[in-house]
Amino acid sequence: MPTTARSAKIGLNALLRPADSILVLIDHQPFQFANLHSHEPTLIINNVVALAKTAKVFDVPTVLTTVVEDRGGHIIKGLQEVFPEQKPIDRTFINTWEDPRVTDIVKKSGRKQLVMAGLYTEICLAMPAIQALEEGYDVFVVTDASGGVSAEAHDMAVRRMVQAGCVPITTTAVLGEWQRDWARLDTAAGVAGIVLEHGGGGAVALAWELQLLGTAAGSGH
């Protein structure tokens, strides 16, 4: 019997924790990008690759999936390069959560914070996110690493998922909640590297700060 009991979405326990998280990335393929109109495609590419790299830094298990790869294409190169040894699970199911190869991995992990991103938001993300809620997962949908065929389609899908009980979150917020404390030096350097490569304006500011620190160290101050 599926359980609908989920943790409250307030308080410290409502934040993401690396040890309790598992990431599922759905259908970031050429065919999907061809009809992506809710976001500039380069934004989604930047964010989903950053999200995957963040998961790798924090040892968060990551599941890569495609749908009908022979026609829709392989997942984007930048994403595959983060996990070069992993062959994406290629589905015929539109709803990822109906494929036991995916759900078995998630179940065996024992992790209940399910972080998801996909193309398209209104179909390939909403369907599994809503179904996973019924099975007792705390579902976090990464809205800026996902996209729809229109801004309205993406927005309505996010609203629908939130109404069902999902938590909307962005790539930077995932990174921040997994890191939580800059004193965690074992991951801080990896996080800084991701910000430098994918952080936009934040990358510019961090690069400038590092340059200043390097100048001060070189001058003996």
Secondary structure, DSSP 8 states (H G I E B T S, - for coil): --------SSSGGGS--GGGEEEEEE---HHHHHT--SS-HHHHHHHHHHHHHHHHHTT--EEEEEESHHHH----HHHHHHSTT---EEES-SSGGG-HHHHHHHHHHT--EEEEEEB-IIIIIHHHHHHHHHTT-EEEEEGGG-B-SSHHHHHHHHHHHHHHT-EEE-HHHHHHHHH--TT-HHHHHHHHHHHHHH-THHHHHHHHHHHHHHHHHHTT-
